[in-house]
Amino acid sequence: MAKNKKQESINKECFNFIRKISKSSKGFTLVELVVVIGIMFMLFGFVGFSLVSNQSTVSLNNTADSLISDISLQQTKAMLGQGSSPDTSYGIYFEPDKYILFEGDVFSSTDSANYTVNLSQNITFSGVSFPGGEIIFSPGSGEISGFTQGQNTITLESNQGLKTMTVTFNRYGVVTGKN
C-alpha cells in the first residue's frame, strides 16, 4: 500500500510537471502559420514578377544596342567604300524576327554575302516605318537613301507585350531617340 501511495504521488508530480510545461510552452497556431506562409508566397510572387519585367527590359535594351551598332557599321562601310567598288551602298533589311545586313542598292535574299542577325526568341520587330522595310546608306556621305521624315523609326517589342522600344533616326543615320 505504501508503494501505491508513493506511485500515486510520483504520477501526480509527473502530471503536474507536464501540465506546467504545456501551459508555459508557447507555439504557433495553424491560422498564424497559414497567414505567414501566405504573406511569404505573395512576396516571392512580387519578386518573381519584378525579375521577369527587368529581364525583359534588359533584353530589349541589349537588342536595340546591337541593332544600332550594326546599323552604324553598315553606314561606316558605305562612307568608306569598303565594298566591291568605292560606290557601293550598304543596308539593313528587316523581317519580324531578324534583320539582314547586305551590300548594294537593293536587298537580294539570294546574295550569299548577306549576314543575318536573329533576334532573341522573346523579341520581335513590331514596326519598321522605313520604306520597303529597309535602310540603305548612300556611298560616300553615309546618308539614308530616300529618307522621309516620319518614316524613320524601328520598334522592338518583347513577345509578352510588356515592353516596347522605338529607335528614331535622322537623315544622316544618327539615332535621335531611343525610348
Secondary structure, DSSP 4 states (H G I P E B T S, - for coil): -HHHHHHHHHHHHHHHHHHHHHHH-----HHHHHHHHHHHHHHHHHHHHHHHHHHHHHHHHHHHHHHHHHHHHHHHHHHHT-SSSTT--EEEEEETTEEEEEESSS--TT-TT-EEEEPPTTEEEEEE-SGGGEEEEPTTT-PBTT--TT--EEEEEETTSS-EEEEEE-TTS-EEEE-
